[in-house]
Every structure is written in C-alpha cells, then in structure tokens.
Amino acid sequence: MKPAVRLYPVDSFTRPPFVIYLSLFFLLVCINSLGAKYFVFSYPIVTGVSSFYLIVAFMIVFALWFGIWGVLAAYTGCVIGAGVLSGLPVDVSLYWSFADLWQALIPYVAFRYFHADPALSTRRDLMIFFIFGVMINNIAGAVWGSYMLAYGGIIEISQIMMTMIGWFLVNLAVCSILSPIILIFVTPWTKTQELYMGEYV
C-alpha cells in the first residue's frame, strides 16, 4: 500500500532536526559553489562573471523550495565558487556576492508576500515569477555585481555597462527557460518532502 502523499505544510512538531537543515545548507552550498566555479571558469565574460551562468537557475529554485537556507546558500556558493575559486580577492567576493543573494532573495520574498505557488500552477504565479524571478532580481544582481567589481578594482569603469548587460541577458535567458521547467515538473514532488519550506498553494 502506497503511503499518503502530503500536500499540506509539515507541522512544526514534525519538522526535521536543525542539523538536517544544516546538512541541506552545506549540500546546497557545494552544488552552488561547484556550479558557479565551473560556469565562471568555462565561460568567462570578465573575472567572476560567466556568459553561461546556468547555476543561477538552480539558486532561485532552491530559494523557492528551501527558503532562507536556499538564499544563504546562493550567497555562500557565489563567494566560494564564482568568487574565491575564480580568482577574486576574498574581501571583494564578500560584498560582490550579494549579487547572487539578491537574485535568490527577491523571488523568495515575492512568492511569500503574494502567496504564489512555486509550481507555477496559474498565470498569476508565472507572472510573479517572471517579474521577480527573472526581471527585477537579475537587474538588481547585474547592477550590484558590475558596480562592485569596478569598486573592487577588478574591472574598469568603462567595462561596467558591458558587464551589466552581459550579466543580465545571460541570466534572463537561463531563468526564463530552465527555472520554470524545474519548478513546474519537480515542485509537486518536492512539496511532499519534509525539507520543503516554500509556499503551499
């Protein structure tokens, strides 16, 4: 006999222990770090910036599934993978990597505020995702990231606009295509797991 599928929030008393979430956080950091390092190293625009930053789609998905753990993992993974392992000084990486934090945090907050379904089950959900998970968050990330690279002396002032446009267009394409596919097809299953911390709609 198959176990019943849980489609409602997990009661606070049945939440897994904190150490399980801590383990999840470290797992997400490893995925984000390795992904960021690979795409930045393999497809560079400038130091720390990739022309094919596929991992950003997963960072956003992880934030919508695992809440603040996914958001913090996006930041930490960027510090390690796209920053330090890709040749940026540690101090620059620490403030520059807020770009990836904004890219994950903005859709997370928007989905919470508007009670949108991460499974993107309605047109409203899709619109909220496109506005906050594709456009606003990636504009914020591109602007912050480009200016912080210039502030840290990694790129010239004259390179800011080129870096910003490249950053945004790459993330626009990745987040428009890959993130919705993952959210639509995998979120219904993820909602049945105790580690899920996203919205239930």
N, C-alpha and C positions, 0 to 999 in steps of 0.2 A: 504494500500500500504506500503510495507516494505521500510525503509529508505535505501539510498545507502550506501554500505559498503566502508569505506575509506581505501585504501591500499597504501596511499602515506603519506609522512611526514606531520604532522599537521603544518600549517602556524604559524609563530611566533606570529602573532596577535591573533590567536585563542587559544593559549596555556592557560591552566587554570591558575588562580592566584597563586602566590607564596605560599600562605597559604595552598592551596590544596596539593602542593608538600611537604610542611612541614608536613601536616597531613599524607600523604603517608609514609614519612620517619618514623614518630612515629609508624605507624601501622607496618611497616616492622621491626622496632626495637623490638616491642612487640613480633612479631612472632618469630624472630631470638632468642631473649632472652629466651622466654619460651621453644622453641625447644632445644636450647643449654643447658639450665638448666636440662631439662628432660633427654636428652640422656647422658649427662655427669654424672648426679646423678644415672641414672638407669644402665648404662653400663660402669663403670669406668675402665680405664687402670691404670692411676695414677691420682692425683688431677688435674682436669681441662681437662682431655683427656678421650674421650669415645671410646669404642670398637664398637660402632654402632652410629656414628655421622651423622644421617640422615639429619639433618638440613643444612649441608654444601651444599647439592644438591640444596636446595631452595635459599641459599645465592648467589650461582653462577647464577641461573636463574633470580633472582631479579636484579642482576647487569646487565645482558644482556638485561633485559626488561626496567629497570628504571634508567640505567646509574649510575652516581656518587651517587645518592640517595641510590641505592641498595648497592653500595660499602661501603659507610659510615655506612649504617645500619648493614652490616655484621660485621664491626669492633665494633660498639657500642653494638650490640647484644651479641658479644663474651665477651666484657668487663663485661657486666651485667650478662648474663646467665651462660656462661662457666667459667667466672672469679669470680666476687664478690659473686654471689649467690651460687657458688660451693665451696667456701671456700678459694679462693686465695686472698692475700692482694691486696688492690686497686692499689698500685704502681706497683706490678708485673703484674696485669691484664692489666694495661695501655700499657705497652710495649710488653707483651706476646701476646696480642690480635691482634697485627699486622699480626700474622699468618693467621687469617681469612680474614684480609684485603687483603693480597697478593693473597689468594685463590680466591677472588672475583675480585680483580683489574686486575690481569694478563689476564684472559679471556676477560674481558671488553675491555681492551686496544687492545688486539689482534684482536677482532672482529671489532673494529673501524678501526684499521690500515689496515687490509686485506679486509675490507668491506664484511665480512661474514654474512650470514643470520642466525639469532638466531633460525629460524625454521628448520635449518639443512636440507635444501632442496636439497643440492647436496653433492657429495662425498667430494668435497673440503671443504665445511662447516663442515662436520663430521670430516675430518682430522684436521682442525684447532681447532675444539672443543676438540678432543682427545689430541692433543699436548699441547694446552694452558689451556684447561678447565678440564683436567683430570691428565695429567702428570706434566708439569712444575709447575703449580700453587700449586699442592699438595705436590710436592717435596719441593718447597720453604716454604710452610706452615709447613710441618713436621720438616724441618731443623731448621727454625726460632723458632717454638714453643718449640721444645725439648731443644734447647740450652738456650732459655730464661727461661724455667722452672728450668734448672740447675743453670743458672746465678742468678735467684731469690731465690735459696736455697730450691725450692720445691721438686726437685728430686736430687739424687746423680749423679755425673759424670758418674758412672758406668751404670746408667739407661738410659742415653741419646740414645744409639743405639736401645735398645729395644723399647723405647717410639717412636722414629722416625720411625722405621719400622712398628710398630703397627698403628701409626697415618696414615702413607702413605697408607698402604694396606687397611685400613678401608675406607678412602676417595676415593681410587682408585675404589673400588667396588661400593660404593654409587654413585659416579659421573659418572661412566661408564654406570650404569643401569638407575637410577632414573632421572637424569638431562635430558638426551636425550629424554626420554618418555615425560616429561613435555614440553620440548622445541618444539618437533615435533607436538604434538597434541594441545597445548594451545597457542603457539605463534601466529598462524594465527588470532586467535580471539583477542589476546592482542594487535596486531598491529592496530586494528580498534579503539582502545580506545585512548582518548586524553592524558592520562597519560603516554603512551608508549614513551620511549626515546631511544630505541635501533636502530639498523640499519634497513633500509628499502632496501630490495634487490628484 
